[in-house]
Amino acid sequence: MYKRTIDNRWSFKDADTKEFTHCYHAYPAMMIPQVARALIEEYRPEDGVELLFDPYMGSGTSLVEASIKGINAIGTDLNPLARLMSHVKTTHYDLSCIRDTFSMMQVLFFEYSEDSLLRLSYIYQVINECVALDFADFFKVPLSETVREVSFTRNGEFKRFRMKEEKIKDFKPDVFRLFEEKVIRNINGLEEFNSIKYPCNIGIY
C-alpha cells in the first residue's frame, strides 16, 4: 500500500506574497511569487538560464521573479490589462520622479469635488495631461484597481455581480483616498524592486 507523505514546502502559507512589485494590482488566480521563485531556483540548469518565456503571463509574477534574478524574460497575454500590469511591474522607474509626480497629482486632487465617476475621470485627465509619458502607466495601474473598487460591483469576485440596491444607497467611496493608498503601496513596492537591479531585458507582447 502506498504511504502518503506530506510536503509543506510548496504551501508558502506564511510567505509575504506582496513583496516587491507583486503588490501593485489584484488579478484573478495570481501565481504566488514564491512558487515561481522556487521553480526558477530548483529547476534552472547548472550553467544558468538565459531566457524565461511565460506564454500566459497574467499579472507578470514570473517576469518580476526573472527580473529579480537577472534573467531575460518574455511574456505574452491577450488581456491588455495583463500587459499593462506586467510592463509596469517589471519597470525600474525613477523613484524620486514618481514621488514628485504623485505630490503634484495630490495637490490637483483636492481642488476638485464631485461624485466617484467624475473623480475617476479627473484622475485619468490629470495622468494624461500632467504626468510625463514615461510615468503615466505607473499611475494607470492603481487607477485601474480603484475603478473596480468604487464601482457598484461586489469586490473580491472575478465575475461582476452588482451590489444590492440597499447597499448602493450607502456606498460612498473616497476615490482620491483609495487611489492615493494604492499609489503609496506601489511606490513602496517599487522602492523594494529598485533595490535589486540586474542587467536583463523584459519583453511584453
Secondary structure, 3 states (H helix, E strand, C coil): CCCCCCCHHHCCCCCCCCCHHHHCCCCCCCCCHHHHHHHHHHHCCCCCCCEEEECCCCCCHHHHHHHHCCCEEEECCCCHHHHHHHHHHCCCCCHHHHHHHHHHHHHHHCCCCCCHHHHHHHHHHHHHHHCCHHHHHHHHHHHHHHHHHCCCECCCCCCCCECCHHHHHCCCCCHHHHHHHHHHHHHHHHHHHHCCCCCCCEEEC
